Amino acid sequence: MKDLFEAIEDLFVNILFAPFDALRALELESWFTANIMSWLFTIIGLVAFVYWMLQLKKFNDNNDEDKSISSHSFL
């Protein structure tokens, strides 16, 4: 049973987390390069936010939504 847990440890420490160790070592040389994935996800999120806001504006300008003031039909 101990061998199984040591195999799981070896898998995570030496194989799956190796890219994160490389990024940690790279951070000492260049902070921007080490955080390139964070910058990439931030840019993708910003583009998605702008797209979503433009779509909401387009549907709002078309007056497609029913904006009558009633909570439920039974009220």
C-alpha positions as CSV (number, residue, x, y, z in Angstrom):
1,M,0.0,0.0,0.0
2,K,2.9,2.3,0.7
3,D,4.2,1.8,-2.8
4,L,0.9,3.0,-4.2
5,F,1.0,6.3,-2.3
6,E,4.7,6.8,-3.3
7,A,3.7,6.2,-6.9
8,I,1.0,8.9,-6.6
9,E,3.5,11.3,-5.0
10,D,6.0,10.6,-7.8
11,L,3.4,11.2,-10.4
12,F,2.3,14.6,-9.0
13,V,5.7,15.9,-7.8
14,N,7.9,14.9,-10.7
15,I,5.5,14.8,-13.7
16,L,2.3,16.8,-13.3
17,F,3.7,19.8,-11.4
18,A,6.9,20.0,-13.5
19,P,5.6,23.0,-15.6
20,F,4.8,24.9,-12.4
21,D,8.4,24.3,-11.2
22,A,9.7,25.7,-14.5
23,L,7.5,28.8,-14.1
24,R,8.7,29.3,-10.6
25,A,12.3,29.2,-11.7
26,L,11.5,31.5,-14.6
27,E,10.0,34.1,-12.3
28,L,13.5,35.0,-11.0
29,E,14.5,36.0,-14.6
30,S,11.3,37.6,-15.9
31,W,8.1,38.3,-14.0
32,F,6.1,39.0,-17.1
33,T,7.1,35.8,-18.9
34,A,6.4,33.7,-15.8
35,N,2.9,35.2,-15.6
36,I,2.1,34.8,-19.3
37,M,-0.8,32.4,-18.7
38,S,-2.4,34.9,-16.3
39,W,-2.1,37.6,-18.9
40,L,-3.5,35.3,-21.5
41,F,-6.6,34.4,-19.4
42,T,-7.1,38.1,-18.5
43,I,-7.1,39.1,-22.1
44,I,-9.5,36.3,-23.1
45,G,-11.8,37.3,-20.2
46,L,-11.7,41.0,-21.3
47,V,-12.5,40.1,-24.9
48,A,-15.4,37.8,-23.7
49,F,-16.8,40.6,-21.5
50,V,-16.7,43.2,-24.3
51,Y,-18.4,40.7,-26.7
52,W,-21.1,39.9,-24.1
53,M,-21.8,43.6,-23.4
54,L,-22.1,44.3,-27.1
55,Q,-24.5,41.5,-27.5
56,L,-26.6,42.7,-24.6
57,K,-26.7,46.2,-26.1
58,K,-27.8,44.8,-29.5
59,F,-30.7,42.9,-27.9
60,N,-31.6,45.9,-25.7
61,D,-31.7,48.2,-28.8
62,N,-34.0,45.7,-30.6
63,N,-36.5,45.8,-27.7
64,D,-36.8,42.0,-27.8
65,E,-37.3,41.5,-24.1
66,D,-40.7,41.8,-22.4
67,K,-40.1,44.5,-19.7
68,S,-43.6,44.5,-18.3
69,I,-43.7,44.9,-14.5
70,S,-45.3,41.8,-13.1
71,S,-43.5,39.2,-11.0
72,H,-45.6,36.1,-11.7
73,S,-48.7,35.4,-13.7
74,F,-50.7,34.3,-10.6
75,L,-50.2,37.8,-9.0
